[in-house]
Amino acid sequence: MSPTDRIANATLTYVARSNEPFYNYYLVDPPAGRAPSNEVPEPHDVSIRSARDQDCLLDVHGFQLVPFKTSVVDIYDPAERHSTFDPEVAELIKRCTGAVEARVFSPFLRGEEAQRRNSGSITAPSSTVHVDYTHESGPQFFDQVLGKDGDRFRDRRFAIINVWRPIVGPLQDRPLTVCDARTVARDDLARSKVYSRADDEGLNSSQGKLYEAETYAVLHNPGHRWYYVPDMMPDEAILLKNYDSAFDGTTSRFTPHTSFTDPFAPARPVPRASIEVRVLTIW
C-alpha cells in the first residue's frame, strides 16, 4: 500500500474525565502522600490517516508537513544546534508563516543516542495525547523567551510552534500523530499542572528549582481526526501549533498529539531518533 493511502488502526491513550484538577510530577518525586499523577489513562482505538496527500495547513488544521534540510553535522552537539540548527529553524518558520520574528527554545531529542549523549534527559516518545501549552500558560512564555525584548513585540499576534523531524529515517518506530485542530472541541482540553526539574534543554537537574508548567490533557472525542506522515525522512519536518494568541474562531490554536505504534512498521524497525524544538513566532 502506498504511504499516501495508508490508514493505520491504532490505540491512543487519552485521559479519563475527572472532577479533580489534573497534575503530574515528572522526573521528580511528589510530596509525601501524593501520587505521581492523578490522570487515569483511557485508551481508545482510532484510525490514523496519512497526511502526505492532504495539503494540511498550520493555521487551518494545526499542523503542516514541509521540506526541511539542515546543514548540521552533529545534531546532538548543543553548540552546533545553537549556532546552525536554531537559525535554520527560525528561517523555516519565517518563510512558512510570514512571521517577522522567530525565537527557538526547548529542544527535545528522543532516542537511544540522545540518552547516551545526555544522560538524564527526556528521551522517550510521549505516550499520551496532550497539548504542550494552554490558553493561560502560552502567554507566560512570551516574556520568558523574549526577556528584555518583550516590550518591543508587545500586543502583536504570537504563537508557539513545534518543529519536529526525524534524525534517521525512514521513521517507523513510534511515529508522531497529530489531531486536526478543527475537530477538537474546547471541552476536550483539560488543564493539567506539571511539576518537574527539567530545564530548557529537557535535562533533569536535581540541583534546579522545581519547574511548574501547565499543559492540556485531552479527553476522548469520537469526532477527532488523526493524521501521521508514514516513513518520514530527515529532510522533512512537521510544524505543529501548540498555542496561538489569535482568538478569532477560525485560526488553529491547539493541536493534540502523541506517538503511536504503526501497524505498517516492520517487526524490528530502526529505533526512533527525532528532535523537536519550540519556536516563539511573532507577526
N, C-alpha and C positions, 0 to 999 in steps of 0.2 A: 504493500500500500504506500502511495506517495505521501511524504511528510505533510503536504498541503491538505490531504484528505483525511488525516487521522482524527479519530475521536477516541480518546483514552478514557476508559471507565475506571475510576479510582475512588479511594476513600480519603476524604479530607476531614481534619479534626477541627470542629467548631467548639464553642463553649456553651454549656447548658445555661439556660436562663436562671437568674437568681435575684432575690430581693436585696442582697447584700452588695456593697461596692466591691469590685474585684481588686485583687492585689497579687503581686508576685515578688518573691525575693530571688534574685538571680545572681549566682556566683557569690553569695553572701548568706550567712546563717541568719534566720529570722530571730526575733526576740524569744526568750523562753516562753513556752506555752502557746506559741503561734505557729501554725502550719506554714510551710514554704509558699503555698499558694492556696487560694480558695476557689480557683477556677476548676470546674468539673468538665473534663473533656467530653465532647459529644460527637462521635464520628457519623458522617453521612456519606453515602455513595453519590457521586456526581459524574457527569460527563464533561470532559475537558477537550475542547476543540483546538485544532491547530490555528494559530494566528497568522500563519505565513501568507495566506491569501485573503485576509480580512480587511486590510487597509485601516487598521485601528489607529486612532489619533489620540494624542496625550490629553488634549483639552476636552475631548468628547468621551472616549472610553476610559480614560485614566492611565493609559499605557500606550507605548508605541515602540515598534521594532525599527532600529536604524542601523546602517552600516557604521562601523567604528573600528579603525585600525590604529593601534598605539605603537609608538616607536620605543617604548620601554623594553629593556632587555631583561631586567630582573624585577618583576612586579612585587616581589617580597621585600625589596630593599626600601625602607621608608624614605631615605634621601632621594632615591631615584623617582619614587612616586611623587614626592612633593615638587621636585624640580621639573619633571617631564609629564607624568600621567595627569596630575591635577590640572595643569594648564590645558592639556588636550581635552579633558573632560569639560572644562569651563567653556572652551571654544565650541565644542559639540553642542552644549546646552544653548549657548547664544545663537548658534546657527539654526538649531531646530525650533527654537521658541521665539526668537526675536527679542530676547531679553537684553538689557544693557549691562547687567552685572550678574556674575555667577561665582559664588564662593564655595569651594569644595571642602567638605569636612566629614568626619566619622567614617573612615574606611573600615570595611569588614572583609577579611579574606577567609574563605572557607576551604577546608580540606586538610589532608594529611601533611602536606608540605607546610601549610600555614601554621599548623600546630607544632611541627618540628622546629620551624624557624622562630616562632613566637609562642613559647610555652606559656600556657595560662590564658591564651586569647580565646575569644568566642569564635569557634570554627565549625561547629555543627550546623547544618541547614535547619532553618526553622521548621517545626513540625506542626504548628497550629496556625489557623487563619487569624490574621491580625492586620492592623494598620499602625505604622510607626509613630504617628502623631495624632493629636486630637484638635478639635476646634479651639480648645484652651491652651494646649501645650505648644502648638505650632508657632504662635507669635512669640513665645519665650525665646525661641532660637534666633529670632531676628536680631535682638540685641546681643545674645550670647555669641553668635558667629561674627557679627559686624563690629562689635566693640565700639570704639570711638567713631567709626564711620556710620553708626546707626542714624545719627541726626541728618546726615546727607541724603539718606534714602527714605526718610520718614514719610508716611502717608502714601507710599506707592504700593501697587499690587506686587505681592511676592508669593513664592511657592517653595516648597521643599520637594525636590525631585531626586529619586534614586536613579543612579546609572549602574546597571547590573550586566555583567558579562562573564562568560567562561574564561578560565585561564588556559585550559586544554579542551579540545573538542574532537569529535562531536560530543556534547554534553548529553549523557543519557542516564546518569545516576542522580536521582533526586532533583529533577529539573524544577525551575520556578514556574508556578502557575499563578495567574492574576485574574481578578474578577472584573468584569465590565462594570465600571462605576455607575452606569445608568441603571443597573439592575439592583443597586444597593439602596435600601430604604434607610432613613435616618434612624429608625428604631432598631436596625440590625447592628448598630455600633454601640458598644458599651464601654465606658471609660474604665481603664484598669491602671492602677498605680504600680509602677515597677521600682524596686529598690535594688541597687547593685553597687559594686565598686569598679565598674568598667569605665575606663577613661575614653577620651575621644578616638583612640586607636583601637577600641574594642578590647583592650587588655585589662585583665583583672589585677588590681593593685590592692593588696591588703593594707597598705600604708595610706591609701587615699581616703577621702571622706566618703560617707555613704551618699551615693548618687540617686536622686529621685527623678523619675520621668513619668509621663502619662501616655499610654497608648490606647488604641481601641482593640478590645477583644470583639469577636464577631459572632453573632447569633445566626443560626441557620435560617435561610430563606430559600424555598424551592425555586424562586424566580432568579436566583443568581446564575449568571452565565460565566463559565470559566474557560480560560484560554492558556495555551503554552506554545513555545517555539520548539518543535521537535528537532533533535540533532543540532542544537545551536552551536555555533562556532565562535572562536575567539575574536573574529573580525566583525562580530555582531554585538549589539547592546540593546537592552530593554530599558526605556525610560519609563519610570513608574512614579505617579503622583501620590505623595503621602500627605500633602497639605497644600491648600491654595486659599489665599485671602479673598479671592473673588467669591462673592456670595450672591450670584445673580440667578441661581436656579438652573442654569444650563452648563456652566463650566464645571468639569470634574474637579472634585476636591480631595476625596479619599478613595484609595484603591486597595481593597483587601488582597492579601497574597500569602503564599506559603510554598513549601516544597511538597512533592508527592512521588510515589513510586509509579513509574511509567510502565504499563504492561507491555509496551512495544520494545522496551530495552532488552538487550541480550542478558543471558543468565549471569554473566560476570562483566558488567560494564566497567569502563575505566572509572576509578573513584573520582567523585566530583571535586573539582577545584574551580573556584569562582571568586570574583571580587565585586563588591558593591560599594559605592560611595554616595554620600548625600550632598546635594547641591542647593544652597540657598540661592534662589533665582529671582531677580528683581527686574521689573519692567519700567 
